[in-house]
Amino acid sequence: MVDAEGEFVEYVSARLPRLHRTAFLMCGDAHLADDVVQQTITSLYVNWRRVSRADNVDAYVHRMLVHKLVDEKRLSWAKVRLLGSAPVPERSPATPHDDLAERDSLLAALARLPRGQRTVLVLRFLCDLSLADTAAAMGCSEGNVKAQTARALAAVRQVLDVAEMSARSPR
């Protein structure tokens, strides 16, 4: 018999940075992302024997993460915000200046999207989930994912085009 706790630790250790980045990109707040990831991992630990038997454990965990984030947003009216916006977590210690500007523009564009559209883009393009896996993680139809993706991409393009045009125009 394989050690279930060892499997759990190995799974979480390998995916923790990606889960945190996914949560951060969906909510735009590093502290909230930490909380949501912690809640997801706790729930995952409690249900690990059942979850580890799933056909696609990653998709299952992404769905748990989305649900935890939705739950957190629903209950946010009862919480007090003590700090301003949190700094963006870094992907690597050394990042060229152009990459920072591009990342900041993308994060700003994502922050302007409604939660559902932001979640679709994060799951589809940053987590590289399939259409079916994204629909399963969000608990909606594939058609809804397609429509949300199209609207979100159009909105991001518009925000990035406006930012690019204002950066080029002389003051």
KAHULIN-V197603 format. One record per backbone hydrogen bond with DSSP energy under -0.5 kcal/mol. CO is the residue of the C=O (numbers start at 0). NH is the residue of the N-H. Records with the same first field share a line. If there is no record, write none. Layout:
# KAHULIN-V197603
CO: NH  NH
This chain:
# KAHULIN-V197603
1: 3
2: 6
3: 7
4: 8
5: 9
6: 10
7: 11
8: 12
9: 13
10: 14
11: 15
14: 18
15: 19
16: 20
17: 21
18: 22
19: 23
20: 24
21: 25
22: 26
23: 27
28: 32
29: 33
30: 34
31: 35
32: 36
33: 37
34: 38
35: 39
36: 40
37: 41
38: 42
39: 43
40: 44
41: 45
42: 46
44: 47
46: 50
47: 51
49: 52
50: 53
55: 59
56: 60
57: 61
58: 62
59: 63
60: 64
61: 65
62: 66
63: 67
64: 68
65: 69
66: 70
67: 71
68: 72
69: 73
70: 74
72: 75
74: 77
75: 78
79: 81
92: 94
95: 99
96: 100
97: 101
98: 102
99: 103
100: 104
101: 105
102: 106
103: 107
104: 108
105: 109
106: 110
107: 111
108: 111
109: 112
113: 117
114: 118
115: 119
116: 120
117: 121
118: 122
119: 123
120: 124  125
121: 125  126
122: 128
129: 133
130: 134
131: 135
132: 136
133: 137
134: 138  139
140: 144
141: 145
142: 146
143: 147
144: 148
145: 149
146: 150
147: 151
148: 152
149: 153
150: 154
151: 155
152: 156
153: 157
154: 158
155: 159
156: 160
157: 161
158: 162
159: 163
160: 164
161: 165
162: 166
163: 167
164: 168
